[in-house]
Amino acid sequence: MAKVVQQTPETAVITAKIEDLRKSITLIGKDSRFAAGLWVGFIKGMAIGLIVSLLLAGLRVM
């Protein structure tokens, strides 16, 4: 049989604050990954556009 642990109001507040911090840290990590993905996509798009532009300009000069 599992032992029931009763919390005092003070320990309940501390536990809630710890859980809140864990959730906010997780959200910060998700936002950071999302922003990093957007930035990498932007850089890749710029690189591909630059290469295609140079190729088309090179073909036009020939």
Beta strands, then each sheet from edge to edge (+ up, - down):
end
